[in-house]
Amino acid sequence: MNTLILPENKDPMGTAIYDFFKYGKAARLRVFSSQFDEDEIPVATLFRSYNEMPPIEQTALRLSTGKILDVGAGSGCHTLALREMGKDATAIDISPLSVKVMKERGLNAMPVNLFDPLFCESFDTILMLMNGSGIIGKLEHLGDFFQRMKLLLRPGGCVLMDSSDLKYLFEEEDGSYLIDLAGDYYGEIDFRMQYKQVKGDTFDWLYIDFDTLSLYAAQYGFKAEMVEESSHYAYLAKLTLRN
């Protein structure tokens, strides 16, 4: 698994987060993919409050207990909401600029890659939101992911992770789905971001349907529970280690 920390000149999202925090506004955070048309992320949404979060995220925050790890925390909006709920949360992100913003917001934050073997603390809840499965990258990395969770979770702990089933992109007019089963898994997407003149490298991002997640979870000794679904193929899963 990739264990990198982003340099500032390759960190468009962190730069956008830092600009918005410092100046109250930001330019376009552009998103490119070989599989989709160009898109953009409204930077203001990365600073959303609890009341502005989708129900799946609110549920995940309410269910988080004990010592909590917020993975890929960005601006720290989830960590901040947890703190306001009186909970003990630590934020990590591979963007030092994002971590700088979180620290200035008074949060406990560290520039850490989840898959760095030198990071060896233990937690009751590992929180992975905003398509938290994305950082796994590809299906072939799920084994490494679950082994990592075994090392970081305390007894009785859980992972709360959201994702989306992209099968709706392949829906035919008759309601059937036209998916090439011989090709790569349909939820494996490549992305690249740009903010002003800061261009990031291409990275892999995994959207995973719940049935596939459940199969892999069982294979590596975890139980996957569907906690909540949204109206558009997104869901929140709870992953716990079987006794």
DRENGURO-894935 format. One record per residue (C-alpha): z, y, x. Coordinates in pm, 1 decimal. Layout:
<nodes>
<node><up>Z</up><north>Y</north><east>X</east></node>
...
</nodes>
This chain:
<nodes>
<node><up>0.0</up><north>0.0</north><east>0.0</east></node>
<node><up>-64.5</up><north>357.8</north><east>107.0</east></node>
<node><up>252.1</up><north>530.2</north><east>234.4</east></node>
<node><up>108.1</up><north>871.9</north><east>315.5</east></node>
<node><up>261.7</up><north>1216.9</north><east>271.8</east></node>
<node><up>2.8</up><north>1485.6</north><east>195.8</east></node>
<node><up>-69.6</up><north>1765.0</north><east>445.1</east></node>
<node><up>-93.0</up><north>2108.7</north><east>282.5</east></node>
<node><up>-467.5</up><north>2135.6</north><east>347.9</east></node>
<node><up>-521.5</up><north>1814.8</north><east>145.8</east></node>
<node><up>-280.3</up><north>1893.3</north><east>-138.5</east></node>
<node><up>-456.0</up><north>2078.6</north><east>-422.5</east></node>
<node><up>-199.6</up><north>1990.3</north><east>-690.8</east></node>
<node><up>95.5</up><north>2090.5</north><east>-474.1</east></node>
<node><up>-74.6</up><north>2418.9</north><east>-390.2</east></node>
<node><up>-137.5</up><north>2486.8</north><east>-759.7</east></node>
<node><up>224.9</up><north>2405.2</north><east>-845.1</east></node>
<node><up>349.7</up><north>2634.2</north><east>-568.9</east></node>
<node><up>122.9</up><north>2921.7</north><east>-682.0</east></node>
<node><up>231.8</up><north>2890.5</north><east>-1044.1</east></node>
<node><up>598.2</up><north>2881.7</north><east>-949.8</east></node>
<node><up>566.8</up><north>3179.5</north><east>-713.6</east></node>
<node><up>328.1</up><north>3401.3</north><east>-911.3</east></node>
<node><up>356.4</up><north>3275.8</north><east>-1270.7</east></node>
<node><up>-10.9</up><north>3187.4</north><east>-1281.8</east></node>
<node><up>-260.5</up><north>2961.4</north><east>-1109.3</east></node>
<node><up>-634.2</up><north>2914.4</north><east>-1074.4</east></node>
<node><up>-821.3</up><north>2608.7</north><east>-1203.6</east></node>
<node><up>-697.7</up><north>2270.4</north><east>-1084.3</east></node>
<node><up>-1026.4</up><north>2079.9</north><east>-1095.8</east></node>
<node><up>-1049.5</up><north>1701.7</north><east>-1128.5</east></node>
<node><up>-1354.2</up><north>1497.3</north><east>-1026.4</east></node>
<node><up>-1435.8</up><north>1129.1</north><east>-1070.1</east></node>
<node><up>-1739.0</up><north>909.1</north><east>-1011.1</east></node>
<node><up>-1676.9</up><north>766.3</north><east>-1359.9</east></node>
<node><up>-1626.5</up><north>1085.3</north><east>-1564.7</east></node>
<node><up>-1743.0</up><north>1443.2</north><east>-1597.9</east></node>
<node><up>-1548.9</up><north>1717.2</north><east>-1420.5</east></node>
<node><up>-1219.9</up><north>1805.3</north><east>-1587.8</east></node>
<node><up>-922.0</up><north>2026.0</north><east>-1511.6</east></node>
<node><up>-543.8</up><north>2014.0</north><east>-1542.3</east></node>
<node><up>-379.8</up><north>2321.6</north><east>-1699.5</east></node>
<node><up>-116.6</up><north>2394.8</north><east>-1432.7</east></node>
<node><up>123.8</up><north>2548.2</north><east>-1685.5</east></node>
<node><up>162.9</up><north>2207.7</north><east>-1851.9</east></node>
<node><up>312.8</up><north>2074.1</north><east>-1527.7</east></node>
<node><up>608.6</up><north>2306.1</north><east>-1593.7</east></node>
<node><up>664.9</up><north>2200.6</north><east>-1955.0</east></node>
<node><up>1011.6</up><north>2192.0</north><east>-2105.3</east></node>
<node><up>1165.3</up><north>1891.5</north><east>-2280.8</east></node>
<node><up>1063.0</up><north>2027.5</north><east>-2621.5</east></node>
<node><up>702.5</up><north>2062.7</north><east>-2500.6</east></node>
<node><up>680.5</up><north>1704.0</north><east>-2373.7</east></node>
<node><up>503.0</up><north>1430.4</north><east>-2570.7</east></node>
<node><up>732.3</up><north>1188.9</north><east>-2760.1</east></node>
<node><up>678.3</up><north>908.2</north><east>-2506.9</east></node>
<node><up>815.9</up><north>1124.9</north><east>-2226.0</east></node>
<node><up>1110.8</up><north>1240.3</north><east>-2437.4</east></node>
<node><up>1196.1</up><north>878.8</north><east>-2518.1</east></node>
<node><up>1180.6</up><north>780.9</north><east>-2150.1</east></node>
<node><up>1417.9</up><north>1061.7</north><east>-2054.9</east></node>
<node><up>1664.3</up><north>967.9</north><east>-2328.5</east></node>
<node><up>1661.2</up><north>602.2</north><east>-2217.5</east></node>
<node><up>1713.9</up><north>683.0</north><east>-1848.9</east></node>
<node><up>2066.9</up><north>596.1</north><east>-1737.8</east></node>
<node><up>2278.1</up><north>574.2</north><east>-1424.6</east></node>
<node><up>2125.0</up><north>682.7</north><east>-1095.7</east></node>
<node><up>1766.3</up><north>781.3</north><east>-1176.7</east></node>
<node><up>1459.8</up><north>807.1</north><east>-951.0</east></node>
<node><up>1181.0</up><north>1032.9</north><east>-1078.4</east></node>
<node><up>863.4</up><north>914.7</north><east>-901.2</east></node>
<node><up>573.3</up><north>1154.8</north><east>-844.0</east></node>
<node><up>785.9</up><north>1431.7</north><east>-989.9</east></node>
<node><up>543.1</up><north>1721.2</north><east>-930.9</east></node>
<node><up>705.7</up><north>2047.4</north><east>-1037.5</east></node>
<node><up>1020.7</up><north>1858.3</north><east>-1137.2</east></node>
<node><up>994.3</up><north>1913.6</north><east>-1512.7</east></node>
<node><up>1133.8</up><north>1568.1</north><east>-1594.3</east></node>
<node><up>1406.1</up><north>1587.2</north><east>-1329.3</east></node>
<node><up>1508.5</up><north>1928.1</north><east>-1460.5</east></node>
<node><up>1524.3</up><north>1797.8</north><east>-1817.7</east></node>
<node><up>1739.0</up><north>1505.3</north><east>-1700.4</east></node>
<node><up>1975.2</up><north>1743.1</north><east>-1522.8</east></node>
<node><up>2003.6</up><north>1954.4</north><east>-1837.4</east></node>
<node><up>2100.1</up><north>1631.5</north><east>-2018.2</east></node>
<node><up>2380.7</up><north>1583.4</north><east>-1766.0</east></node>
<node><up>2210.3</up><north>1292.4</north><east>-1588.5</east></node>
<node><up>2193.8</up><north>1208.2</north><east>-1217.5</east></node>
<node><up>1831.1</up><north>1226.4</north><east>-1104.0</east></node>
<node><up>1656.8</up><north>1227.4</north><east>-766.6</east></node>
<node><up>1293.0</up><north>1336.6</north><east>-744.8</east></node>
<node><up>1035.1</up><north>1217.6</north><east>-494.3</east></node>
<node><up>676.1</up><north>1324.1</north><east>-439.0</east></node>
<node><up>417.2</up><north>1283.8</north><east>-163.3</east></node>
<node><up>353.3</up><north>1660.5</north><east>-181.5</east></node>
<node><up>589.2</up><north>1864.5</north><east>42.1</east></node>
<node><up>477.1</up><north>2179.2</north><east>-142.9</east></node>
<node><up>585.9</up><north>2029.5</north><east>-475.4</east></node>
<node><up>916.4</up><north>1923.4</north><east>-319.4</east></node>
<node><up>966.2</up><north>2278.9</north><east>-192.8</east></node>
<node><up>923.5</up><north>2408.9</north><east>-548.7</east></node>
<node><up>1165.7</up><north>2149.5</north><east>-687.1</east></node>
<node><up>1428.7</up><north>2240.2</north><east>-430.2</east></node>
<node><up>1390.0</up><north>2608.3</north><east>-517.7</east></node>
<node><up>1447.8</up><north>2506.3</north><east>-880.4</east></node>
<node><up>1780.0</up><north>2358.9</north><east>-766.4</east></node>
<node><up>1677.2</up><north>1992.9</north><east>-789.1</east></node>
<node><up>1755.9</up><north>1702.1</north><east>-559.9</east></node>
<node><up>1406.8</up><north>1630.6</north><east>-425.4</east></node>
<node><up>1256.8</up><north>1458.0</north><east>-121.4</east></node>
<node><up>905.3</up><north>1424.5</north><east>25.2</east></node>
<node><up>888.0</up><north>1045.9</north><east>-3.1</east></node>
<node><up>618.2</up><north>790.7</north><east>-80.9</east></node>
<node><up>750.5</up><north>523.2</north><east>-318.2</east></node>
<node><up>597.6</up><north>250.4</north><east>-101.1</east></node>
<node><up>745.4</up><north>370.8</north><east>227.7</east></node>
<node><up>963.1</up><north>79.2</north><east>349.9</east></node>
<node><up>1199.3</up><north>327.1</north><east>517.3</east></node>
<node><up>1296.5</up><north>451.4</north><east>170.3</east></node>
<node><up>1557.7</up><north>197.0</north><east>68.5</east></node>
<node><up>1803.6</up><north>354.2</north><east>-176.4</east></node>
<node><up>1886.3</up><north>178.4</north><east>-502.3</east></node>
<node><up>1862.7</up><north>304.5</north><east>-860.6</east></node>
<node><up>1951.6</up><north>208.1</north><east>-1217.6</east></node>
<node><up>1637.2</up><north>366.7</north><east>-1364.3</east></node>
<node><up>1303.2</up><north>424.4</north><east>-1194.4</east></node>
<node><up>1105.7</up><north>674.8</north><east>-1398.8</east></node>
<node><up>726.1</up><north>685.2</north><east>-1368.6</east></node>
<node><up>565.5</up><north>929.4</north><east>-1611.8</east></node>
<node><up>233.6</up><north>1111.3</north><east>-1660.9</east></node>
<node><up>48.6</up><north>779.0</north><east>-1645.6</east></node>
<node><up>307.3</up><north>651.7</north><east>-1402.4</east></node>
<node><up>110.8</up><north>332.5</north><east>-1339.9</east></node>
<node><up>-151.3</up><north>547.1</north><east>-1170.3</east></node>
<node><up>6.5</up><north>545.1</north><east>-826.1</east></node>
<node><up>-30.1</up><north>164.7</north><east>-809.2</east></node>
<node><up>-401.2</up><north>234.7</north><east>-763.4</east></node>
<node><up>-555.1</up><north>-106.1</north><east>-835.3</east></node>
<node><up>-459.3</up><north>-432.4</north><east>-1006.0</east></node>
<node><up>-451.3</up><north>-605.7</north><east>-668.1</east></node>
<node><up>-155.2</up><north>-387.0</north><east>-569.0</east></node>
<node><up>66.0</up><north>-491.3</north><east>-861.0</east></node>
<node><up>230.3</up><north>-764.9</north><east>-655.9</east></node>
<node><up>335.8</up><north>-511.7</north><east>-391.0</east></node>
<node><up>457.3</up><north>-280.8</north><east>-666.9</east></node>
<node><up>682.1</up><north>-538.9</north><east>-830.7</east></node>
<node><up>821.1</up><north>-653.6</north><east>-495.7</east></node>
<node><up>904.6</up><north>-291.6</north><east>-419.4</east></node>
<node><up>1081.2</up><north>-254.6</north><east>-753.1</east></node>
<node><up>1295.2</up><north>-558.4</north><east>-674.7</east></node>
<node><up>1416.7</up><north>-383.1</north><east>-359.9</east></node>
<node><up>1488.8</up><north>-46.5</north><east>-525.3</east></node>
<node><up>1644.7</up><north>-155.1</north><east>-856.7</east></node>
<node><up>2014.7</up><north>-218.0</north><east>-895.0</east></node>
<node><up>2124.2</up><north>-527.4</north><east>-1092.2</east></node>
<node><up>2049.4</up><north>-464.8</north><east>-1459.6</east></node>
<node><up>1823.0</up><north>-169.6</north><east>-1376.4</east></node>
<node><up>1479.7</up><north>-97.9</north><east>-1520.9</east></node>
<node><up>1150.3</up><north>79.4</north><east>-1467.2</east></node>
<node><up>1032.6</up><north>313.7</north><east>-1744.8</east></node>
<node><up>659.9</up><north>365.6</north><east>-1700.9</east></node>
<node><up>386.2</up><north>505.9</north><east>-1920.0</east></node>
<node><up>16.9</up><north>427.1</north><east>-1910.4</east></node>
<node><up>-291.9</up><north>415.6</north><east>-2130.9</east></node>
<node><up>-539.9</up><north>148.3</north><east>-2233.3</east></node>
<node><up>-884.3</up><north>293.7</north><east>-2160.2</east></node>
<node><up>-1064.5</up><north>39.7</north><east>-2379.0</east></node>
<node><up>-1135.1</up><north>316.8</north><east>-2631.1</east></node>
<node><up>-1395.4</up><north>447.6</north><east>-2386.4</east></node>
<node><up>-1595.5</up><north>128.3</north><east>-2445.0</east></node>
<node><up>-1571.8</up><north>112.4</north><east>-2824.7</east></node>
<node><up>-1894.5</up><north>45.9</north><east>-3013.1</east></node>
<node><up>-1981.8</up><north>185.5</north><east>-3355.5</east></node>
<node><up>-1884.9</up><north>-144.7</north><east>-3520.6</east></node>
<node><up>-1534.9</up><north>-128.2</north><east>-3368.4</east></node>
<node><up>-1599.0</up><north>-388.7</north><east>-3097.7</east></node>
<node><up>-1553.5</up><north>-319.2</north><east>-2725.9</east></node>
<node><up>-1829.1</up><north>-356.9</north><east>-2466.4</east></node>
<node><up>-1645.6</up><north>-422.2</north><east>-2138.3</east></node>
<node><up>-1803.2</up><north>-582.9</north><east>-1830.6</east></node>
<node><up>-1555.9</up><north>-861.9</north><east>-1756.6</east></node>
<node><up>-1743.1</up><north>-949.7</north><east>-1437.0</east></node>
<node><up>-1695.8</up><north>-601.3</north><east>-1291.8</east></node>
<node><up>-1389.1</up><north>-417.6</north><east>-1167.7</east></node>
<node><up>-1099.1</up><north>-381.1</north><east>-1410.6</east></node>
<node><up>-1190.7</up><north>-102.8</north><east>-1652.4</east></node>
<node><up>-868.5</up><north>87.9</north><east>-1589.8</east></node>
<node><up>-932.8</up><north>133.7</north><east>-1215.5</east></node>
<node><up>-1046.2</up><north>495.0</north><east>-1173.6</east></node>
<node><up>-1118.0</up><north>710.8</north><east>-869.2</east></node>
<node><up>-1020.2</up><north>1077.5</north><east>-869.1</east></node>
<node><up>-1043.9</up><north>1378.7</north><east>-643.8</east></node>
<node><up>-886.7</up><north>1720.8</north><east>-700.9</east></node>
<node><up>-966.2</up><north>2071.9</north><east>-586.2</east></node>
<node><up>-766.3</up><north>2394.2</north><east>-616.5</east></node>
<node><up>-936.3</up><north>2707.9</north><east>-486.8</east></node>
<node><up>-1057.0</up><north>2602.6</north><east>-139.0</east></node>
<node><up>-808.8</up><north>2316.0</north><east>-103.5</east></node>
<node><up>-990.8</up><north>1985.2</north><east>-147.6</east></node>
<node><up>-802.9</up><north>1657.2</north><east>-171.7</east></node>
<node><up>-929.1</up><north>1316.8</north><east>-64.9</east></node>
<node><up>-1048.8</up><north>1063.8</north><east>-321.1</east></node>
<node><up>-769.9</up><north>837.0</north><east>-445.8</east></node>
<node><up>-743.7</up><north>531.2</north><east>-670.1</east></node>
<node><up>-559.1</up><north>559.2</north><east>-1001.9</east></node>
<node><up>-466.0</up><north>273.1</north><east>-1234.3</east></node>
<node><up>-459.3</up><north>283.0</north><east>-1613.8</east></node>
<node><up>-337.5</up><north>-56.0</north><east>-1735.3</east></node>
<node><up>-329.3</up><north>-209.6</north><east>-2080.7</east></node>
<node><up>7.1</up><north>-349.3</north><east>-2189.1</east></node>
<node><up>-104.6</up><north>-713.9</north><east>-2211.8</east></node>
<node><up>-228.1</up><north>-711.7</north><east>-1852.5</east></node>
<node><up>89.1</up><north>-536.9</north><east>-1735.3</east></node>
<node><up>296.9</up><north>-801.4</north><east>-1914.4</east></node>
<node><up>108.0</up><north>-1087.5</north><east>-1748.4</east></node>
<node><up>159.3</up><north>-945.7</north><east>-1400.6</east></node>
<node><up>522.2</up><north>-859.3</north><east>-1474.0</east></node>
<node><up>595.9</up><north>-1219.1</north><east>-1577.0</east></node>
<node><up>421.7</up><north>-1350.4</north><east>-1267.2</east></node>
<node><up>659.3</up><north>-1151.4</north><east>-1045.9</east></node>
<node><up>978.9</up><north>-1220.5</north><east>-1237.3</east></node>
<node><up>989.3</up><north>-916.7</north><east>-1466.6</east></node>
<node><up>996.4</up><north>-878.6</north><east>-1842.0</east></node>
<node><up>775.8</up><north>-607.0</north><east>-1993.2</east></node>
<node><up>882.7</up><north>-450.3</north><east>-2321.7</east></node>
<node><up>670.2</up><north>-213.0</north><east>-2527.1</east></node>
<node><up>909.6</up><north>71.8</north><east>-2608.1</east></node>
<node><up>676.8</up><north>315.4</north><east>-2781.5</east></node>
<node><up>307.2</up><north>372.4</north><east>-2848.5</east></node>
<node><up>120.7</up><north>695.3</north><east>-2912.3</east></node>
<node><up>-167.4</up><north>743.3</north><east>-3151.7</east></node>
<node><up>-424.1</up><north>737.4</north><east>-2870.3</east></node>
<node><up>-373.9</up><north>417.6</north><east>-2667.6</east></node>
<node><up>-86.9</up><north>551.5</north><east>-2453.6</east></node>
<node><up>241.4</up><north>363.2</north><east>-2436.9</east></node>
<node><up>581.4</up><north>352.6</north><east>-2270.2</east></node>
<node><up>686.9</up><north>22.5</north><east>-2109.8</east></node>
<node><up>1028.2</up><north>-93.0</north><east>-1992.5</east></node>
<node><up>1022.3</up><north>-337.6</north><east>-1700.4</east></node>
<node><up>1336.9</up><north>-536.7</north><east>-1625.1</east></node>
<node><up>1399.0</up><north>-813.3</north><east>-1374.4</east></node>
<node><up>1458.5</up><north>-1150.7</north><east>-1537.0</east></node>
<node><up>1787.2</up><north>-1323.6</north><east>-1453.1</east></node>
</nodes>
